[in-house]
Structure formats: structure tokens, C-alpha cells
């Protein structure tokens, strides 16, 4: 596989529009939905890639949004996690309306920049639902027997709001809650003191979360001396 540093993973798998049948619907945390999809002629993805989901109204109007993949490539079903936004044309439908047996239009996998190759050590820093692509990386690492290559730190308001919390905690993730204390740790964001013991030369740092989280965390890494070339950022938020 091509070194992911530089332009990204050259030749990362891509797929066109497909139909996907909803095989499972769960709502494990408030204001969200976890979808398990059976994708027709699915193209296997790399951990960190995403899919576009497109909805078409009876009058022909379409809306589409991108969602990170939570499942590992060897999972027979595709798993997406969607955070519900009140003004989100796609997220509200997926969270409130979609049921098992429904058919969706999806396109993917997409992306070669924010991708873990399964070999290079990585530091994964997430804000809230930004953990989703990291869950795919973690599940892939487990399948490869390489969980020692990943270190994970997460910032979230409360533990109840953290997707995949049990899975992340079992993997040793550091979780900072900003609205409640956890054990002897007071409420607060991730700090430089949190990241220093997690960082090692040779790691790629992946940062995923809101624009505010991504910006603040990137500046924090740079202040610690992490080379800019070793930082990969993916941010999300409502679209205009």
C-alpha cells in the first residue's frame, strides 16, 4: 500500500452509486442513529473512508450528506452512525423515519486522505461523534491483531453522549468529559498533559470533530511540536 503521508492513499478504493437495504437500526445514544446496511455489489473500504447518502423526494428534489464508516472492511454489513441535526434534511430522515427493509441510495467508499493503512502507528483524537471513523480503525486493528498501533483520546460533553463508549473504553481510550467529572478527573477538555504520554515520533495524528474542536486540537498538537505533515484533520458540521 502506498505511504498515506503526502497526498494520501493513492488508489484508495472508490465506488459509485449503489442501493443499500437497511438491515438494522439502533439508537444507542440520544439524537443519533446507527444504521446497518446490506449494500448491493459493495466495494470494500479502508478505515477512515466515508459514504454519501442521497434522499430523493417525490417531486425529484434531492439532498445528500456524507457519513463516516464505523464498520471494519471485513464486516459483511456497512455500518454508518448519524448524528441528528435539527435542520438536517438527511439526518432527520435517517434518525426519525428509516426502518429495517427500507432502501437507500449511497455512494462510496470515498476518500484517501483520512485513512489508516493498518501498519503505521496512529494517534486518534476525536470530538463527540468524530469517533466514528476511529471505530472503523479500531475494529480493523483488532482484526489484524494490531491494536497496539493505535492510541485514542476523545472529548465529549457527557459519557452518555459518546457513541461506541463501551468499545472505546475497552480499548483503553482516554475520554475527557467537558460537562461532568469522571472518577478523579474533573470536567474539562483534552489538554497538552493528556496528549504528551500518547504521542510518539512516527505516529500519524488523526483529528476528527467539529470545526472548533479540529482547530483547537490541531493547534494543541503543533504547540507540542508534532510536525504539521503528521497531522490529518477531518471536520464536520451543518452545511449551509
C-alpha positions, 0 to 999 in steps of 0.5 A: 500500500502506498505511504498515506503521508503526502497526498494520501492513499493513492488508489484508495478504493472508490465506488459509485452509486449503489442501493443499500437495504437497511438491515438494522437500526439502533439508537444507542445514544440520544439524537443519533442513529446507527444504521446497518446496511446490506449494500448491493455489489459493495466495494470494500473500504479502508478505515477512515473512508466515508459514504454519501447518502442521497434522499430523493423526494417525490417531486425529484428534489434531492439532498445528500450528506456524507457519513463516516464508516464505523464498520471494519472492511471485513464486516459483511454489513456497512455500518454508518452512525448519524448524528441528528441535526435539527435542520438536517434534511438527511439526518432527520430522515435517517434518525426519525423515519428509516426502518429495517427493509427500507432502501437507500441510495449511497455512494462510496467508499470515498476518500484517501486522505483520512485513512489508516493503512493498518501498519503505521502507528496512529494517534486518534483524537476525536470530538463527540461523534468524530469517533466514528471513523476511529471505530472503523480503525479500531475494529480493523486493528483488532482484526489484524491483531494490531491494536497496539498501533493505535492510541485514542483520546476523545472529548465529549460533553457527557459519557452518555453522549459518546457513541461506541463508549463501551468499545472505546473504553475497552480499548483503553481510550482516554475520554475527557468529559467537558460537562461532568467529572469522571472518577478523579478527573474533573470536567474539562477538555483534552489538554497538552498533559493528556496528549504528551504520554500518547504521542510518539515520533512516527505516529500519524495524528488523526483529528476528527470533530467539529470545526472548533474542536479540529482547530483547537486540537490541531493547534494543541498538537503543533504547540507540542511540536508534532510536525504539521505533515503528521497531522490529518484533520477531518471536520464536520458540521451543518452545511449551509 
